Amino acid sequence: MRLLIVEDDAEVRQSLALLLGESGYVVETEADPARALARATTEEFELLLCSVKLPGMDGLSFLRRLRTEGSNSLIIMMSPPGTEEAALAALREGAYDYVHQPFKADEVVMAVRKAEERERLRREVETLRSNLGIGAVKELVVSQSRAMRDVLELASRVARHNTPVLITGESGTGKEVIARAIHRMSPRSERNFTAVNCASMPEQLLESELFGHTKGAFPGATSDHVGLFELADGGTLLLDEIADLSQGLQAKLLRVLEEGQVRRVGGRDARRIDVRVLAATGRPVEQAVESGSFRSDLYYRLNVVRLHIPPLRERPEDIPELLTHFARQIAQRLGHPVSITPAALAALTHHSWPGNVRELRNSVERAAVLGAGGTLDCKDFALSNGTGAGGAGTANGSLDLKSQVEAVEREAIQRALQASNGNRRQAANLLGISLRTLFYKLRRLPAH
């Protein structure tokens, strides 16, 4: 077990190092708390012994900074006379134990041995949880390709830590799925997983959604509102499309990440939170940093570990298994078998899928809902590379391209509305378009 002693008194530091070294531990020492903090967050120490009284940064502040930086190392506070209240406060904020100064040798060794046993048990539990999580993740992430196996391997390694992760990849590749997989394999798996799309709402609304607000904070704030950071306390928060965050919210997010506290809009009191933050973007965020639209300090804070999800066109070996998986899911929901012919499977595997996994899934669902039977062939898939025709004919035998496109769209929309019992939002999902696009098409297309 590797230990770090943080103590400015040279005599105490040396005597502790000698005592614990003779007890079989690997011991490092630091007199400066800032240096100790830097080492504790970049090196592997299972246990820290930290004095409550330190120059420039007291023990409680050291503990808070340590947790904010993402370290899970156990910490035992060393309490000189008159500092018992501070030591108890440290216990309330997550310190494992504290010992009185001056020390009794057997008490110090006993406290360290208890911490060592707890660390051993914690690692055993994490290993079991991780193994269970990997089994559950196989249902979440369907993949055969080497590229995706590498992504999952790295995800499983970072899952047990609180380290921020930046997930990149084109739209539809499954960034949120990977974020959920990290959460499911983490010690936080039984707490909330919360996701928010930073590009989906105006700045003021997103600020309130993230941080919460107090009654009267702005017009329309008729009651207190709990933000997503507070709701995700103890769990994981995914900030999707992080590159679209405004400059003002970037600064506030950075402050939350550094301090481990959140202040509601209009509020004065800061609330301490314990949230694992994951971020995702489909944009080249490095270019945003270079252009100045995204803060470099926030980028480096989030980009501790990078997970890049390759587009589906670069891993075609995943397509057959994904198709089988989606067909099975959709069959359960529709209540009848759904299968795909070998010819259709071959055509779908060779399609480029610019919308990635999301487009693939929507295509299978659309074909299953709008198709004539449970066996899907090439004609049931309208692909942009010419495979399939969506099952629609021409408009009154006309060869006019616009008329043919309108006829195909009109028939597909009618069948989607029929399948969804008139629910336009569900129909839009079946068609793989936004609700706004569906409304536009309903207004524009002639009603034949």
C-alpha positions in Angstrom: 0.0 0.0 0.0 1.4 3.4 -1.0 0.9 6.3 1.4 1.5 10.1 1.2 2.1 12.0 4.5 1.2 15.7 4.3 2.7 17.4 7.3 4.8 20.6 7.6 6.5 19.6 10.8 9.7 17.9 9.7 10.1 15.9 13.0 6.5 14.6 12.9 6.8 13.8 9.2 10.0 11.9 9.5 8.9 9.9 12.6 5.7 8.8 10.8 7.5 7.9 7.7 9.9 5.7 9.7 7.1 4.1 11.7 4.9 3.2 8.7 7.9 2.2 6.6 8.9 -0.3 9.2 5.3 -1.6 9.2 5.6 -2.6 5.5 4.2 0.5 3.7 5.6 2.5 0.8 5.7 6.0 2.2 6.1 9.4 0.5 6.1 12.7 2.3 5.3 16.3 1.4 5.5 19.5 3.6 3.8 21.8 1.1 0.0 21.1 0.7 -0.1 22.5 -2.8 2.6 20.1 -4.0 0.9 17.2 -2.1 -2.3 18.0 -3.8 -0.7 18.0 -7.2 0.9 14.6 -6.5 -2.2 13.1 -5.0 -4.2 13.9 -8.1 -1.6 12.6 -10.6 0.0 9.6 -8.8 -1.5 6.5 -7.2 -1.8 6.8 -3.4 -4.2 4.5 -1.7 -4.1 6.5 1.5 -3.1 10.0 2.6 -2.3 11.1 6.2 -2.9 14.9 6.3 -2.5 17.3 9.2 -5.5 19.5 10.0 -3.1 22.5 10.4 -1.1 23.3 7.3 0.5 26.5 5.9 -1.5 28.1 3.2 -4.2 25.5 3.0 -5.8 23.8 6.1 -6.6 20.1 6.1 -10.3 20.6 5.4 -9.6 22.7 2.4 -7.1 20.1 1.2 -9.7 17.4 1.5 -12.3 19.5 -0.5 -9.8 20.2 -3.2 -8.8 16.6 -3.4 -12.3 15.4 -3.9 -13.0 18.2 -6.5 -10.0 17.1 -8.4 -11.5 13.6 -8.6 -9.3 11.6 -6.3 -10.9 8.7 -4.4 -7.9 8.1 -2.1 -8.7 7.5 1.5 -7.6 10.2 3.9 -6.8 10.1 7.6 -6.7 13.5 9.3 -4.0 14.2 11.9 -5.4 16.4 14.6 -3.1 18.4 16.9 -4.5 19.6 20.2 -7.4 22.1 19.8 -8.3 21.0 16.2 -10.8 18.3 17.0 -13.8 20.3 15.6 -12.0 20.7 12.3 -11.1 17.0 12.2 -14.8 16.1 12.8 -15.8 18.5 10.1 -13.4 16.6 7.8 -15.1 13.3 8.7 -18.5 14.7 7.8 -17.1 15.7 4.4 -15.6 12.3 3.6 -12.4 11.7 5.5 -12.0 8.1 6.6 -10.7 8.7 10.1 -8.6 10.9 12.3 -5.9 10.4 14.8 -4.8 12.6 17.7 -1.4 14.3 18.0 0.9 13.5 19.8 0.6 10.0 18.4 0.7 6.6 19.9 2.5 4.3 17.5 0.1 1.4 17.8 -2.9 3.8 17.2 -1.5 5.2 14.0 -0.6 1.7 12.6 -4.1 0.4 13.6 -5.8 3.3 11.8 -3.8 2.7 8.7 -4.4 -1.1 8.8 -8.2 -0.5 9.1 -8.0 1.9 6.1 -6.0 -0.7 4.1 -8.7 -3.4 4.8 -11.4 -1.0 3.7 -9.5 -0.2 0.5 -9.1 -3.9 -0.2 -12.8 -4.6 0.3 -13.7 -1.5 -1.8 -11.6 -2.8 -4.7 -13.2 -6.3 -4.5 -16.7 -4.7 -4.6 -15.6 -2.5 -7.6 -14.3 -5.5 -9.5 -17.5 -7.4 -8.9 -19.6 -4.4 -9.9 -17.5 -3.7 -13.0 -17.9 -7.4 -14.1 -21.6 -7.2 -13.6 -21.7 -3.8 -15.4 -19.8 -5.2 -18.4 -22.4 -7.9 -18.7 -25.2 -5.4 -18.6 -23.3 -3.1 -21.1 -23.3 -5.9 -23.7 -27.1 -5.3 -23.9 -26.5 -1.6 -24.2 -23.6 -1.5 -26.7 -23.9 -4.0 -29.6 -20.6 -4.3 -31.4 -18.2 -6.8 -33.0 -15.6 -4.3 -34.4 -12.2 -3.9 -32.9 -12.6 -0.2 -32.9 -15.7 -0.3 -30.6 -14.1 -3.0 -28.4 -11.2 -0.6 -27.8 -13.7 2.2 -26.9 -15.5 -0.1 -24.4 -12.2 -1.3 -22.9 -11.2 2.3 -22.2 -14.7 3.1 -21.0 -14.5 0.2 -18.5 -11.1 1.4 -17.2 -12.2 5.0 -16.6 -15.6 4.0 -15.2 -14.4 3.3 -11.7 -12.8 6.8 -11.3 -14.4 10.2 -11.1 -12.3 11.5 -13.9 -14.1 13.7 -16.5 -14.4 12.1 -19.9 -15.0 13.9 -23.3 -16.9 11.7 -25.8 -16.6 12.7 -29.4 -18.1 11.4 -32.6 -20.5 12.2 -35.4 -24.2 12.6 -34.7 -25.9 9.3 -34.2 -22.8 7.3 -33.4 -24.0 6.5 -29.8 -22.2 9.0 -27.6 -25.0 9.0 -25.0 -25.0 5.1 -25.1 -21.3 5.1 -24.2 -21.9 7.6 -21.4 -24.6 5.4 -20.0 -22.2 2.4 -20.2 -19.6 4.3 -18.2 -22.2 5.1 -15.6 -23.5 1.5 -15.5 -19.9 0.2 -14.9 -19.1 2.8 -12.2 -19.6 2.8 -8.4 -22.4 5.4 -9.1 -24.4 2.9 -11.1 -27.3 2.7 -8.6 -27.6 6.5 -8.5 -29.1 8.8 -11.2 -27.8 9.1 -14.7 -28.9 12.5 -16.1 -28.4 13.9 -19.6 -29.0 17.4 -21.0 -28.5 18.7 -24.6 -26.7 22.0 -24.3 -27.8 23.0 -27.8 -31.5 22.4 -27.2 -32.5 25.4 -25.3 -31.8 29.2 -24.9 -29.0 30.3 -22.5 -31.2 31.5 -19.6 -33.4 28.4 -19.7 -30.3 26.1 -19.8 -28.7 28.0 -16.9 -31.8 27.4 -14.8 -32.0 23.8 -16.0 -28.4 23.1 -15.0 -28.0 25.1 -11.8 -31.6 25.6 -10.7 -33.2 28.9 -9.6 -34.9 30.5 -6.6 -38.4 31.9 -6.5 -38.4 35.4 -8.0 -35.0 35.0 -9.7 -36.5 36.2 -13.0 -40.0 36.9 -14.4 -41.9 33.6 -14.4 -39.9 32.0 -11.6 -42.9 31.4 -9.3 -41.2 28.7 -7.2 -37.8 27.3 -6.4 -36.4 24.9 -9.1 -33.8 22.2 -8.5 -31.2 22.0 -11.2 -29.8 19.0 -12.9 -26.5 19.2 -11.0 -28.4 18.8 -7.7 -30.6 16.1 -9.1 -27.6 14.2 -10.3 -25.9 14.4 -6.9 -24.1 11.1 -6.2 -24.6 10.1 -9.8 -23.5 11.0 -13.4 -24.4 14.1 -15.5 -23.9 14.0 -19.3 -23.5 17.4 -20.9 -24.3 16.6 -24.6 -23.2 19.0 -27.4 -20.9 20.8 -24.9 -19.3 22.8 -27.7 -22.6 24.7 -28.2 -22.5 26.1 -24.6 -22.4 29.9 -24.4 -19.3 31.7 -23.1 -21.2 32.8 -20.0 -22.3 29.3 -19.1 -18.9 27.9 -19.9 -17.4 30.1 -17.1 -20.1 29.1 -14.6 -19.7 25.4 -15.5 -15.9 25.7 -15.0 -16.5 27.2 -11.5 -18.8 24.3 -10.6 -16.2 21.7 -11.7 -13.4 23.4 -9.8 -15.3 24.1 -6.6 -17.6 21.2 -6.4 -20.4 23.6 -5.5 -23.5 24.9 -7.3 -25.4 28.2 -6.7 -28.9 28.5 -8.0 -29.8 31.5 -10.2 -30.9 34.2 -7.9 -29.6 32.4 -4.8 -26.8 33.3 -2.4 -26.0 30.0 -0.8 -23.7 27.5 -2.6 -24.7 23.8 -2.3 -21.9 21.1 -2.3 -22.4 18.4 -4.9 -20.8 15.1 -5.8 -21.4 14.6 -9.5 -19.4 12.7 -12.2 -19.4 14.9 -15.3 -19.2 13.5 -18.8 -19.3 15.7 -21.8 -20.0 14.9 -25.5 -19.8 16.8 -28.8 -20.1 16.1 -32.4 -18.2 19.2 -33.3 -14.4 19.6 -33.7 -14.0 21.2 -30.3 -10.3 21.9 -30.8 -11.2 24.3 -33.6 -13.7 26.0 -31.2 -10.9 26.4 -28.7 -8.6 27.9 -31.4 -11.3 30.3 -32.6 -11.9 31.4 -29.0 -15.6 30.3 -28.9 -14.8 27.6 -26.4 -12.7 28.2 -23.3 -9.3 26.4 -23.3 -9.4 26.0 -19.5 -12.8 24.3 -19.6 -11.6 22.1 -22.5 -8.6 20.9 -20.6 -10.8 20.3 -17.5 -13.2 18.1 -19.5 -10.7 16.5 -21.8 -8.9 14.4 -19.2 -9.8 11.2 -21.0 -11.0 11.2 -24.6 -13.3 8.6 -26.1 -13.8 8.9 -29.8 -16.6 6.8 -31.4 -15.9 6.0 -35.0 -18.7 6.4 -37.6 -20.6 3.4 -38.7 -19.1 3.5 -42.2 -15.7 2.8 -40.7 -17.0 -0.3 -38.8 -19.4 -2.1 -41.2 -18.8 -5.4 -39.4 -21.1 -4.0 -36.6 -24.0 -3.5 -39.0 -25.4 -7.1 -39.2 -25.4 -7.5 -35.4 -27.0 -4.1 -34.9 -29.7 -5.0 -37.4 -30.5 -8.2 -35.6 -30.5 -6.4 -32.3 -32.9 -3.7 -33.5 -35.1 -6.2 -35.2 -35.5 -8.2 -32.0 -36.2 -5.0 -30.0 -38.8 -3.7 -32.5 -40.5 -7.2 -32.7 -41.0 -7.2 -29.0 -42.6 -3.8 -29.1 -44.8 -4.5 -32.1 -45.8 -7.9 -30.9 -45.0 -9.8 -34.1 -41.7 -11.3 -35.6 -39.4 -9.0 -37.6 -36.7 -10.5 -39.7 -34.5 -9.2 -42.5 -33.7 -11.1 -45.7 -30.1 -11.9 -46.7 -30.4 -9.6 -49.7 -31.6 -6.7 -47.6 -28.9 -7.5 -45.0 -26.2 -7.3 -47.7 -27.6 -4.0 -49.0 -27.8 -2.5 -45.6 -24.3 -3.5 -44.7 -22.9 -1.8 -47.8 -24.9 1.4 -47.2 -22.8 4.4 -46.0 -25.2 5.4 -43.1 -24.4 9.1 -42.8 -26.8 9.3 -39.8 -24.8 6.4 -38.2 -26.5 4.0 -35.7 -29.5 6.3 -35.1 -30.3 6.3 -38.8 -29.9 2.5 -39.0 -32.3 2.0 -36.1 -34.8 4.4 -37.5 -34.7 2.7 -40.9 -35.4 -0.7 -39.4 -38.2 0.6 -37.3 -39.8 2.5 -40.2 -39.6 -0.6 -42.4 -41.1 -2.8 -39.7 -44.0 -0.4 -39.1 -44.7 0.6 -42.7 -43.8 -2.7 -44.4 -46.4 -5.2 -45.5 -45.1 -8.1 -43.4 -42.7 -9.2 -40.8 -40.0 -10.2 -43.2 -38.2 -7.0 -44.5 -36.6 -7.0 -48.0 -34.8 -4.4 -50.0 -38.0 -2.8 -51.2 -38.9 -2.0 -47.5 -35.9 0.2 -47.1 -35.6 3.6 -48.9 -31.9 4.1 -49.0 -30.2 7.1 -50.6 -27.8 4.8 -52.5 -30.7 3.5 -54.5 -31.4 0.3 -52.6 -35.1 -0.1 -52.1 -38.0 2.2 -53.0 -39.9 2.4 -49.8 -42.8 0.5 -51.3 -44.5 3.4 -53.0 -45.3 3.8 -56.6 -45.3 6.8 -58.9 -47.9 9.5 -58.8 -50.5 8.6 -61.5 -47.8 7.0 -63.6 -46.0 10.3 -64.0 -42.3 10.3 -64.5 -42.0 13.8 -63.0 -39.4 13.5 -60.2 -41.1 16.1 -57.9 -44.4 14.2 -58.2 -42.8 10.9 -57.5 -41.0 12.2 -54.4 -44.2 13.9 -53.1 -46.1 10.6 -53.6 -43.5 8.6 -51.7 -43.4 11.2 -48.8 -47.2 11.5 -48.7 -47.7 7.7 -48.5 -45.0 7.3 -45.9 -46.4 10.1 -43.7 -49.9 8.6 -44.0 -48.8 5.2 -42.9 -46.7 6.6 -40.1 -49.7 8.6 -38.8 -51.9 5.5 -39.1 -49.3 3.3 -37.2 -49.0 5.9 -34.4 -52.8 6.4 -34.1 -52.4 10.0 -35.2 -49.7 10.9 -32.7 -47.6 13.3 -34.8 -44.5 13.2 -32.5 -44.4 9.4 -32.6 -45.0 9.5 -36.4 -42.0 11.9 -36.8 -39.9 9.5 -34.8 -40.9 6.6 -37.1 -40.1 8.7 -40.1 -36.7 9.7 -38.7 -37.5 13.4 -39.0 -38.1 16.2 -36.5 -41.6 17.2 -35.5 -41.1 20.6 -37.1 -40.2 18.9 -40.4 -43.3 16.8 -40.2 -45.5 19.8 -39.7 -43.8 21.5 -42.6 -44.4 18.6 -44.9 -48.0 18.2 -43.9 -48.6 21.8 -44.8 -46.6 21.6 -48.1 -47.7 18.3 -49.6 -50.9 18.2 -51.6 -53.6 16.1 -50.0 -54.4 13.4 -52.6 
